[in-house]
Amino acid sequence: MEKYHNKQHRITASLSFDLKKNIELFDDIFRHCDDIIKRRFAIGKAHPTAIYLAYTDNMINRASLQQDIIKNFMFHMDDIPAAGQFEYLKQHALQSAEVKELLTLDEITQAAMSGNVVILVDGCNKALMLSLQSFPSRGIQAAETEVTVRGAKDSFTELAAFNKVLIRQRIKDTSLKMENMQIGIRSRTAVTVAYIEGIAQPALIREVKQRLEGFTIDGIFDVGMLEHLIETKWYSLFPQFQSTERPDKTASALLEGRVVLLADNSPMALILPVTLNCFFQAADDYYGRWPFVSFVRVLRYIAAFFAMSFPGLYMVVTGYQPELIPTSLALSFAAAREGVPFSILVEVIILLLAFELLMEAGIRLPSPMGNTIGIVGGLIIGDAAVSANLVSPMVVIIVAFTAIASFTIPNETFLSAFRVIKYLILFLSSILGLYGFILGIMLVLVHLAALKSFGIPYLSPFVASHLEKNHPLSDSLLKFPIFKSPFRPIYSVKENKRRLSGYDRHMKS
């Protein structure tokens, strides 16, 4: 521990006027770091000046370094003055748009590890930083988890700099603010808090920053880790943040007055606050015709209900209250179960768990093989289980319908909550019958009613309508045309609610 503190003391120490001492500290900090390229050489003929150059390999533009910096040092710096070499180099030798002065070793080490070139000059207790960043990247690709029919096809990448450009490309407004923070004492991950000044609530922005500054951790490698650290109701199955890989959805959320978190090395963005309604909205809902979109959105709500309740409902009508269904259908269920040695509960759980295993296997395997495993595996296992009288054909239908219903939910994180809740309702239904089924549904509704995301009720705008005068219901269960939603949702400041005006005059003319 003492050695670590001594090292930290050296890192935070100020630079010396003696270049040799600075190099010794720098080399000691980066001992056994072979990816850090270091070079010392002298420039100038009349008054030779020693300089020390360092950067991280494969994180800078080498061609620009050699052609614009080193070549200029070696062949165009003969008349360097005897005094004021630092300012002379800064003004005349460095052909870069971004040149910054560094004062401590900590700033130097972070600059070198962030893809910048650091230059130390003999006789000066400051360093120069040149921004020549050139990171390896997979480029802008089509969205994979949020596929749409209409709308933009681009998605975020692992480089936060690219992601910010994709957002700025859509919102060319100086009110769009992007504040950078560093989180992780080891990883020093760049985290960006994005919002639109004048639309996002200042109290919300302050709370987000306070939560980000309220913990200390070794490293952050994805926005999912940030979600775990700053959410309040950590025990809830329902997400209190909306994650997306789509820049257009992120830009739309910013215009609503919400806050966006971006993290380096993560191809996803976190949007907050959220409501239940946000997770039933797909990106292309806002590009298609509103009657069809409204129909599909109602279908998603119905499918979400069946995704969490259908196995429990089957348990109720077959094991406790068969009088709830027609007699012919009840006899059909009983005939289908003839010869099955297990109880209804065990039968349903066997097939549900088999499907969960197939789904996990399909996710982890490469895409072509994963699709094959999911389809062929489901057909083979279902048919073999029915042929062996391990499960009834009706249970195969119930489980398949439950899976299809769950896949209509456009958000994967939100979908995972229903994958767990269906087991809770199933067990309660197996113990208490119809009363257990109703109890399970009520527990879910009560939990949702009590849940908040950064002070916003989770069931808004269906509840707590007194909090907002212009409480928009035109973009909730149904999707009305854009001109029917002239006001922003509850997230935005009250003084800047209107987002559409003049449309009525346009239509009359």
C-alpha positions as CSV (number, residue, x, y, z in Angstrom):
1,M,0.0,0.0,0.0
2,E,2.9,2.4,0.8
3,K,4.4,1.7,-2.6
4,Y,1.1,2.5,-4.3
5,H,0.8,5.8,-2.4
6,N,4.3,6.7,-3.3
7,K,3.5,6.0,-7.0
8,Q,0.4,8.1,-6.8
9,H,2.4,10.9,-5.2
10,R,4.8,10.8,-8.1
11,I,2.0,10.9,-10.7
12,T,0.3,13.9,-9.1
13,A,3.6,15.7,-8.7
14,S,4.5,18.8,-10.7
15,L,7.0,18.8,-13.5
16,S,10.6,19.8,-12.9
17,F,12.7,22.2,-15.0
18,D,15.2,19.4,-15.4
19,L,14.1,17.2,-18.4
20,K,16.2,14.3,-17.1
21,K,14.2,14.1,-13.8
22,N,11.0,14.3,-15.7
23,I,12.0,11.5,-17.9
24,E,13.0,9.3,-15.0
25,L,9.6,9.8,-13.3
26,F,7.9,9.2,-16.6
27,D,9.8,6.0,-17.3
28,D,9.2,4.7,-13.8
29,I,5.5,5.2,-14.1
30,F,5.4,3.4,-17.5
31,R,7.9,0.6,-16.6
32,H,7.1,-2.6,-18.5
33,C,4.5,-0.7,-20.7
34,D,5.9,-1.6,-24.1
35,D,3.0,0.0,-25.9
36,I,4.2,3.4,-24.8
37,I,6.5,4.8,-27.4
38,K,9.2,7.2,-26.1
39,R,11.9,9.1,-27.9
40,R,14.4,11.8,-26.9
41,F,16.2,13.9,-29.4
42,A,17.7,17.4,-29.9
43,I,16.4,20.1,-32.2
44,G,18.1,23.4,-33.4
45,K,21.6,24.0,-34.5
46,A,22.6,27.3,-33.0
47,H,20.9,26.6,-29.7
48,P,20.3,22.8,-29.4
49,T,17.3,22.0,-27.2
50,A,16.5,18.5,-25.8
51,I,12.9,17.4,-26.1
52,Y,11.1,14.1,-25.1
53,L,8.2,12.8,-27.1
54,A,5.8,10.0,-25.9
55,Y,2.6,8.4,-27.1
56,T,0.6,5.2,-27.0
57,D,1.3,2.9,-30.0
58,N,-1.6,2.4,-32.5
59,M,-3.7,5.2,-30.9
60,I,-2.4,8.1,-32.9
61,N,-2.1,9.0,-36.6
62,R,1.5,8.0,-37.3
63,A,1.6,9.6,-40.7
64,S,0.6,12.9,-39.3
65,L,3.1,12.6,-36.5
66,Q,6.0,11.9,-38.8
67,Q,5.1,14.4,-41.6
68,D,3.8,17.3,-39.6
69,I,5.6,17.1,-36.2
70,I,8.9,15.1,-36.3
71,K,9.8,16.3,-39.8
72,N,9.2,19.9,-38.8
73,F,11.4,19.4,-35.7
74,M,14.3,17.9,-37.6
75,F,14.5,20.1,-40.6
76,H,12.7,23.4,-39.9
77,M,13.8,24.3,-36.3
78,D,17.4,25.4,-36.9
79,D,16.8,29.0,-35.7
80,I,15.2,28.1,-32.3
81,P,16.0,30.9,-29.8
82,A,18.1,30.5,-26.7
83,A,15.3,31.5,-24.4
84,G,11.5,30.9,-24.7
85,Q,11.9,27.6,-26.5
86,F,8.6,26.3,-25.1
87,E,6.5,29.1,-26.5
88,Y,8.4,29.1,-29.8
89,L,7.7,25.4,-30.3
90,K,4.1,25.9,-29.4
91,Q,3.6,28.7,-31.9
92,H,5.8,27.5,-34.8
93,A,6.7,23.9,-34.6
94,L,3.4,22.1,-33.9
95,Q,1.0,21.9,-36.8
96,S,-2.0,20.7,-35.0
97,A,-5.4,22.2,-34.4
98,E,-5.5,21.3,-30.8
99,V,-2.4,22.1,-28.6
100,K,-2.7,22.1,-24.9
101,E,-0.4,22.8,-22.0
102,L,0.0,20.2,-19.2
103,L,1.3,20.9,-15.7
104,T,1.4,17.6,-13.8
105,L,2.6,14.1,-14.4
106,D,-1.0,12.9,-14.0
107,E,-2.1,15.1,-16.9
108,I,0.8,13.8,-19.0
109,T,0.1,10.1,-18.3
110,Q,-3.6,10.4,-19.0
111,A,-2.9,12.4,-22.2
112,A,-0.5,9.8,-23.4
113,M,-2.8,6.9,-22.7
114,S,-5.8,8.7,-24.3
115,G,-4.3,8.8,-27.8
116,N,-2.4,12.1,-27.6
117,V,1.2,13.0,-28.2
118,V,3.1,14.5,-25.2
119,I,6.2,16.6,-25.6
120,L,8.5,17.6,-22.7
121,V,11.0,20.4,-23.3
122,D,14.3,20.8,-21.3
123,G,14.3,23.8,-19.0
124,C,10.5,24.0,-18.8
125,N,8.2,22.7,-16.1
126,K,5.3,22.3,-18.5
127,A,4.5,19.9,-21.3
128,L,2.7,20.2,-24.6
129,M,-0.2,17.9,-25.7
130,L,-1.0,17.3,-29.4
131,S,-4.3,15.7,-30.3
132,L,-3.5,13.2,-33.1
133,Q,-6.0,10.5,-32.0
134,S,-6.7,7.7,-34.4
135,F,-8.4,4.8,-32.6
136,P,-9.2,1.4,-34.1
137,S,-12.9,1.2,-34.8
138,R,-15.5,-1.1,-36.5
139,G,-17.1,2.0,-38.1
140,I,-20.7,3.0,-38.3
141,Q,-22.9,-0.1,-38.9
142,A,-26.6,-0.9,-39.0
143,A,-28.5,-1.4,-35.7
144,E,-28.6,-5.1,-34.7
145,T,-30.9,-5.2,-31.6
146,E,-33.3,-2.5,-32.7
147,V,-34.0,-3.3,-36.4
148,T,-36.5,-1.0,-38.1
149,V,-38.3,-0.9,-41.4
150,R,-38.2,2.9,-41.9
151,G,-35.8,5.4,-40.5
152,A,-32.0,5.7,-40.2
153,K,-30.0,2.5,-40.2
154,D,-26.9,3.8,-38.4
155,S,-26.0,2.8,-34.8
156,F,-23.6,3.8,-32.1
157,T,-20.1,2.4,-31.9
158,E,-17.6,1.8,-29.1
159,L,-16.1,5.3,-29.6
160,A,-17.9,8.0,-27.7
161,A,-16.5,10.6,-30.0
162,F,-18.3,9.0,-33.0
163,N,-21.5,8.7,-31.0
164,K,-21.5,12.4,-30.1
165,V,-21.1,13.2,-33.7
166,L,-24.0,11.1,-34.7
167,I,-26.2,13.0,-32.2
168,R,-24.8,16.4,-33.1
169,Q,-25.5,15.6,-36.7
170,R,-29.2,15.4,-35.9
171,I,-29.4,18.3,-33.4
172,K,-27.5,21.3,-34.7
173,D,-28.3,23.5,-31.8
174,T,-25.9,25.2,-29.4
175,S,-28.3,24.4,-26.6
176,L,-27.3,20.8,-26.9
177,K,-24.7,20.4,-24.1
178,M,-22.3,17.5,-23.8
179,E,-20.4,17.6,-20.5
180,N,-17.5,15.1,-20.1
181,M,-16.6,13.3,-16.9
182,Q,-14.0,10.7,-16.0
183,I,-15.2,7.7,-14.0
184,G,-12.9,4.9,-12.7
185,I,-9.7,5.5,-10.9
186,R,-8.0,2.8,-13.1
187,S,-9.9,2.9,-16.4
188,R,-10.4,6.7,-16.5
189,T,-13.5,6.1,-18.7
190,A,-14.8,9.1,-20.4
191,V,-18.5,9.5,-19.6
192,T,-20.6,12.2,-21.4
193,V,-23.8,13.7,-19.9
194,A,-25.8,15.1,-22.8
195,Y,-28.9,17.3,-22.5
196,I,-30.6,20.3,-24.2
197,E,-30.3,23.4,-22.1
198,G,-33.7,25.1,-21.6
199,I,-35.7,21.9,-22.2
200,A,-34.2,19.4,-19.7
201,Q,-35.0,20.2,-16.1
202,P,-32.0,21.6,-14.2
203,A,-32.8,19.6,-11.1
204,L,-32.6,16.4,-13.2
205,I,-29.2,17.3,-14.6
206,R,-27.9,18.1,-11.2
207,E,-29.2,14.8,-9.8
208,V,-27.6,12.8,-12.6
209,K,-24.2,14.5,-12.0
210,Q,-24.4,14.0,-8.2
211,R,-25.1,10.3,-8.7
212,L,-22.2,9.9,-11.1
213,E,-19.9,11.7,-8.7
214,G,-21.2,9.8,-5.6
215,F,-19.1,6.6,-6.0
216,T,-15.5,5.5,-6.6
217,I,-14.8,2.4,-8.6
218,D,-11.8,0.8,-10.4
219,G,-13.2,0.8,-13.8
220,I,-16.3,1.3,-16.0
221,F,-16.5,-0.6,-19.3
222,D,-20.1,-0.2,-20.4
223,V,-23.1,2.0,-19.7
224,G,-24.7,-1.0,-18.1
225,M,-22.3,-0.7,-15.2
226,L,-23.3,2.9,-14.8
227,E,-27.0,1.8,-14.7
228,H,-26.2,-0.6,-11.8
229,L,-24.4,2.1,-9.8
230,I,-26.8,5.0,-10.1
231,E,-30.2,3.4,-10.0
232,T,-32.1,3.6,-6.7
233,K,-34.6,0.7,-6.9
234,W,-31.8,-1.8,-7.7
235,Y,-34.1,-4.7,-6.6
236,S,-36.7,-4.0,-9.2
237,L,-36.9,-6.3,-12.3
238,F,-38.0,-3.3,-14.4
239,P,-35.3,-1.1,-15.8
240,Q,-35.2,2.5,-14.7
241,F,-33.1,3.5,-17.7
242,Q,-33.7,3.1,-21.4
243,S,-30.8,1.7,-23.3
244,T,-30.5,2.1,-27.1
245,E,-28.0,1.8,-29.9
246,R,-29.9,4.2,-32.2
247,P,-28.8,7.8,-32.6
248,D,-32.3,8.9,-33.9
249,K,-34.0,7.6,-30.8
250,T,-31.4,9.3,-28.6
251,A,-31.9,12.6,-30.4
252,S,-35.6,12.3,-30.0
253,A,-35.3,11.7,-26.3
254,L,-33.1,14.8,-25.9
255,L,-35.7,16.9,-27.6
256,E,-38.2,15.6,-25.1
257,G,-36.1,17.0,-22.2
258,R,-34.5,13.8,-21.1
259,V,-30.8,13.2,-20.3
260,V,-28.5,10.9,-22.2
261,L,-25.4,9.1,-20.8
262,L,-22.6,8.0,-23.2
263,A,-19.5,6.0,-22.2
264,D,-16.4,5.3,-24.1
265,N,-16.1,1.6,-25.2
266,S,-19.9,1.2,-25.1
267,P,-22.1,1.1,-28.2
268,M,-25.2,1.9,-26.2
269,A,-26.6,5.1,-24.7
270,L,-28.6,5.4,-21.5
271,I,-31.7,7.5,-21.6
272,L,-33.3,8.8,-18.4
273,P,-35.9,9.2,-16.9
274,V,-38.1,6.6,-18.3
275,T,-41.7,5.4,-18.0
276,L,-43.4,2.1,-18.8
277,N,-44.7,3.6,-22.0
278,C,-41.1,4.3,-23.3
279,F,-40.4,0.5,-23.6
280,F,-43.3,-0.1,-25.9
281,Q,-42.2,2.5,-28.4
282,A,-40.1,1.4,-31.4
283,A,-38.0,3.8,-33.4
284,D,-40.0,3.5,-36.6
285,D,-43.3,4.2,-34.7
286,Y,-42.6,7.9,-35.6
287,Y,-42.0,7.3,-39.3
288,G,-45.0,5.2,-40.2
289,R,-48.7,5.8,-40.6
290,W,-50.3,6.5,-37.2
291,P,-53.4,4.0,-37.6
292,F,-51.1,1.0,-38.1
293,V,-48.6,2.1,-35.5
294,S,-51.5,2.5,-32.9
295,F,-52.7,-1.0,-33.8
296,V,-49.2,-2.5,-33.4
297,R,-48.6,-0.6,-30.1
298,V,-51.9,-1.9,-28.6
299,L,-50.8,-5.4,-29.8
300,R,-47.5,-5.0,-27.8
301,Y,-49.3,-4.1,-24.6
302,I,-51.6,-7.2,-25.0
303,A,-48.6,-9.4,-25.9
304,A,-46.7,-8.1,-22.8
305,F,-49.7,-9.2,-20.6
306,F,-49.7,-12.6,-22.1
307,A,-45.9,-12.9,-21.9
308,M,-46.0,-12.8,-18.1
309,S,-49.4,-14.4,-17.4
310,F,-50.2,-17.0,-20.1
311,P,-48.6,-20.0,-18.3
312,G,-50.2,-19.0,-15.0
313,L,-53.6,-18.6,-16.7
314,Y,-53.2,-22.1,-18.2
315,M,-52.4,-23.4,-14.8
316,V,-55.6,-21.8,-13.4
317,V,-58.1,-23.0,-16.0
318,T,-56.7,-26.6,-16.1
319,G,-56.0,-27.2,-12.4
320,Y,-58.4,-25.1,-10.4
321,Q,-61.2,-23.4,-12.4
322,P,-62.0,-25.4,-15.5
323,E,-65.5,-23.8,-15.4
324,L,-63.9,-20.6,-16.7
325,I,-63.6,-22.2,-20.2
326,P,-66.1,-24.0,-22.4
327,T,-66.7,-27.7,-21.5
328,S,-65.5,-28.9,-24.9
329,L,-62.2,-27.0,-24.5
330,A,-61.7,-28.4,-20.9
331,L,-62.3,-31.9,-22.2
332,S,-59.8,-31.2,-25.0
333,F,-57.2,-30.1,-22.4
334,A,-57.8,-33.2,-20.3
335,A,-57.5,-35.5,-23.3
336,A,-54.2,-33.9,-24.4
337,R,-52.7,-34.6,-20.9
338,E,-53.7,-38.2,-20.9
339,G,-50.6,-40.3,-20.2
340,V,-48.4,-37.4,-19.0
341,P,-46.8,-38.5,-15.7
342,F,-46.1,-35.0,-14.4
343,S,-48.3,-32.5,-12.7
344,I,-49.3,-29.4,-14.7
345,L,-46.8,-27.2,-12.9
346,V,-43.9,-29.5,-13.5
347,E,-45.0,-30.0,-17.1
348,V,-45.0,-26.3,-17.8
349,I,-41.8,-25.6,-16.0
350,I,-39.9,-28.3,-17.9
351,L,-40.9,-26.8,-21.3
352,L,-40.3,-23.2,-20.1
353,L,-36.8,-24.0,-18.9
354,A,-36.1,-25.9,-22.1
355,F,-37.1,-22.9,-24.1
356,E,-34.9,-20.6,-21.9
357,L,-31.9,-22.9,-22.5
358,L,-32.5,-22.8,-26.3
359,M,-32.8,-19.0,-26.3
360,E,-29.6,-18.6,-24.3
361,A,-27.8,-21.0,-26.6
362,G,-29.0,-19.2,-29.7
363,I,-27.8,-15.9,-28.3
364,R,-24.3,-17.1,-27.4
365,L,-23.6,-19.0,-30.6
366,P,-22.7,-17.3,-33.9
367,S,-25.7,-15.8,-35.7
368,P,-26.2,-18.4,-38.5
369,M,-25.8,-21.3,-36.0
370,G,-27.8,-19.6,-33.3
371,N,-30.9,-19.2,-35.6
372,T,-30.6,-22.8,-36.6
373,I,-30.4,-24.0,-33.0
374,G,-33.4,-21.9,-32.0
375,I,-35.7,-23.2,-34.7
376,V,-34.5,-26.8,-35.1
377,G,-34.0,-27.3,-31.4
378,G,-37.5,-26.0,-30.6
379,L,-39.1,-28.3,-33.2
380,I,-37.1,-31.4,-32.2
381,I,-37.4,-31.0,-28.5
382,G,-41.1,-30.1,-28.6
383,D,-42.0,-33.0,-30.9
384,A,-39.9,-35.5,-28.9
385,A,-41.3,-34.4,-25.6
386,V,-44.9,-34.8,-26.9
387,S,-44.1,-38.2,-28.4
388,A,-42.6,-39.4,-25.2
389,N,-45.6,-38.2,-23.2
390,L,-43.4,-35.9,-21.1
391,V,-45.6,-32.9,-21.9
392,S,-48.9,-32.4,-23.6
393,P,-49.3,-30.7,-27.0
394,M,-51.3,-27.9,-25.4
395,V,-48.3,-26.9,-23.1
396,V,-46.1,-26.7,-26.2
397,I,-48.6,-24.3,-27.7
398,I,-48.8,-22.3,-24.5
399,V,-45.0,-21.9,-24.1
400,A,-44.6,-21.1,-27.8
401,F,-47.3,-18.4,-27.7
402,T,-45.7,-17.0,-24.6
403,A,-42.3,-16.8,-26.3
404,I,-43.7,-15.1,-29.4
405,A,-45.6,-12.6,-27.3
406,S,-42.5,-11.7,-25.4
407,F,-40.5,-11.1,-28.5
408,T,-42.9,-8.3,-29.6
409,I,-41.6,-6.1,-26.8
410,P,-39.0,-3.8,-28.6
411,N,-36.7,-3.5,-25.6
412,E,-34.5,-6.4,-24.6
413,T,-33.9,-5.2,-21.0
414,F,-37.6,-4.7,-20.5
415,L,-38.3,-8.1,-22.0
416,S,-36.1,-9.8,-19.4
417,A,-38.4,-8.6,-16.6
418,F,-41.3,-10.5,-18.1
419,R,-39.2,-13.6,-18.5
420,V,-38.8,-13.7,-14.7
421,I,-42.3,-12.5,-13.7
422,K,-44.1,-15.3,-15.6
423,Y,-42.5,-17.8,-13.1
424,L,-43.8,-15.8,-10.1
425,I,-47.3,-15.7,-11.5
426,L,-47.1,-19.4,-12.4
427,F,-46.1,-20.4,-8.9
428,L,-48.8,-18.3,-7.2
429,S,-51.4,-19.7,-9.6
430,S,-50.3,-23.3,-8.8
431,I,-50.7,-22.6,-5.0
432,L,-53.8,-20.4,-4.9
433,G,-55.5,-20.9,-8.2
434,L,-57.3,-17.9,-9.6
435,Y,-56.7,-15.9,-6.4
436,G,-53.0,-16.5,-6.8
437,F,-53.1,-15.4,-10.5
438,I,-54.9,-12.1,-9.6
439,L,-52.5,-11.6,-6.6
440,G,-49.5,-11.9,-8.9
441,I,-51.0,-9.4,-11.4
442,M,-51.8,-7.0,-8.5
443,L,-48.3,-7.3,-7.1
444,V,-46.8,-6.3,-10.5
445,L,-49.2,-3.4,-10.8
446,V,-48.6,-2.1,-7.3
447,H,-44.8,-2.3,-7.8
448,L,-45.1,-0.4,-11.0
449,A,-47.3,2.2,-9.4
450,A,-44.7,2.8,-6.6
451,L,-41.7,2.8,-9.0
452,K,-40.2,6.1,-10.1
453,S,-37.3,7.0,-12.4
454,F,-35.6,10.1,-11.3
455,G,-38.8,11.4,-9.7
456,I,-41.0,10.6,-12.7
457,P,-43.8,8.0,-12.0
458,Y,-43.2,4.8,-13.9
459,L,-46.8,4.5,-15.1
460,S,-47.0,8.1,-16.4
461,P,-48.9,9.4,-18.3
462,F,-51.6,6.9,-17.2
463,V,-51.2,8.0,-13.6
464,A,-50.3,11.2,-11.7
465,S,-51.9,13.4,-14.4
466,H,-52.2,16.2,-11.8
467,L,-48.4,16.7,-12.1
468,E,-48.7,18.0,-15.6
469,K,-51.2,20.4,-17.0
470,N,-50.6,19.5,-20.7
471,H,-50.3,15.8,-19.9
472,P,-50.0,14.2,-23.4
473,L,-51.8,10.9,-24.0
474,S,-51.5,11.1,-27.7
475,D,-48.2,9.2,-27.7
476,S,-48.9,6.5,-25.1
477,L,-51.2,3.5,-25.6
478,L,-52.1,4.9,-29.1
479,K,-49.9,6.9,-31.4
480,F,-51.7,9.9,-32.9
481,P,-50.3,12.1,-35.7
482,I,-47.4,14.4,-34.8
483,F,-49.6,17.6,-35.0
484,K,-51.8,16.0,-32.2
485,S,-48.7,16.2,-29.9
486,P,-47.8,19.8,-29.8
487,F,-46.4,19.6,-26.2
488,R,-43.4,17.9,-24.8
489,P,-43.9,15.1,-22.2
490,I,-43.6,15.5,-18.5
491,Y,-39.7,15.4,-18.5
492,S,-39.2,18.9,-19.9
493,V,-39.4,22.2,-18.1
494,K,-42.8,23.8,-17.9
495,E,-41.7,27.1,-19.5
496,N,-40.7,25.3,-22.7
497,K,-43.4,22.7,-23.3
498,R,-44.6,23.6,-26.8
499,R,-42.6,21.9,-29.6
500,L,-45.0,22.5,-32.5
501,S,-46.8,25.7,-33.4
502,G,-48.3,27.3,-36.5
503,Y,-49.6,24.0,-37.9
504,D,-53.3,25.0,-37.6
505,R,-52.7,28.2,-39.5
506,H,-50.9,26.2,-42.2
507,M,-53.8,23.7,-42.5
508,K,-56.4,26.6,-42.8
509,S,-54.4,28.3,-45.5
